[in-house]
Amino acid sequence: MKLKIMTYNVCSGRNFNNNKVINICDAGEVIRKYSPDVVGLNEVRGLGNVEKFFTDQAKTLGEMLGYYYYFAKAIDFEDGPYGNALLSRFPILHAETHLIEDPPVKHEDAYYETRCVLKALLDVKEGLNVYVSHYGLANSEKVNALRKTIELIKCDKKPIVFMGDLNMEPSDERLVPIYEILNDTAAISKDELLTFPSHAPDRKIDYIFVSKNIKILSAEAPAETTSDHRPYIAEIEL
C-alpha cells in the first residue's frame, strides 16, 4: 500500500506571499496541490479569543480538504491554544497528546516554549502509528523532546511515521538515537531537501522518519513559499 506523507510548519496560517496575512486556507491550498494522504502540521492554532486572528485551524483544514483531523495543544499562546495537528484521509482510531517536560533550569540564551508529541493510530492496514512534533530551540528542550519521542516509539509495535520540525540539521549528533530506530526518508534523495527559510532555504530542519520495514519511494521539498517553511513530502509503501 502506497502513501504520500507531508509535514508542514504552517506558521499559524501566515502567508509570506501576502504580507503575512493570517489565512490558514492559504496553507490548505498548498496541501490540496500535493494531495497527501497524511499530513503533520506544526504551529497550529486552536479557536482563539480574538476571532479576527485565529479559527480552529485543524478543523478548518479538515473540513476544507475532506480529512479527518486532530489537534494537539501544547500551550495557550497569545489568544488561544497552540500546538501540532494531524490530517488524515484514513479514520483516526485513537489520538493523544504527550507534553514534553520543560527543562528545570532555563539558562540558555534561547526562546523557551513547552512542546508536545502528537500520537495517533490510523486505520491503515493493521494500523499505522503517526507521531508529530515540533522541537524547541533551546538545547535542553531538544534533549527532553528526543527522550520523550524515543520513549514513545520504543514501546510501539506497529509501523511508525514520525515527522515534524525538529529545529536540528541532519548532521546533529543528537538525532543519532532516532536514526538508530527509524529511517530518514530524505536518504533516498540526492538533493539536500532544504526547508527553511522557504524563500531561500539554507537548512533542512523538517523530517519524515519511518519504521525500518517501510519502503521509501521518494522525497521532496517543493518550492512553496506560503509559510516560512517549505512542505516536505515523502512517498512510502507499507
Secondary structure, 3 states (H helix, E strand, C coil): CEEEEEEEECHHHEECCCCCEECHHHHHHHHHHHCCCEEEEEEEECCCCCCCCCCCHHHHHHHHHCCEEEEEEEEEECCEEEEEEEEECCCEEEEEEEECCCCCCCCCCCCCCCCEEEEEEECCCCCEEEEEEECCCCHHHHHHHHHHHHHHHHCCCCCEEEEEECCCCCCCHHHHHHHHHEEEHHHHCCCCCCCECCCCCCECCEEEEEECCCEEEEEECCCCCCCCCCCEEEEEEC
